Amino acid sequence: MAEHQHKSTRKSAEETDEVTESTVDAERKEKLDDDVDSILDEIDDVLEENAEEFVRSFVQKGGE
């Protein structure tokens, strides 16, 4: 009977570890999502700015 109690204690500890890992994974995923969104916003701003310059370089000047 002592072995049975020991096994259930071990199982509870494993379940606690899984819950803790899930919480940590969720928090890590959220932080990574925020970081990726931030980087994508920066890339979008740069591309938008460069696109304007690119288009301006092809606008005909005078009689070109």
Secondary structure, DSSP 8 states (H G I E B T S, - for coil): -HHHHHHHHHHHHHHHHHHHHHHHHHHHHHHHHHHHHHHHHHHHHHHHHHHHHHHHHHS--TT-
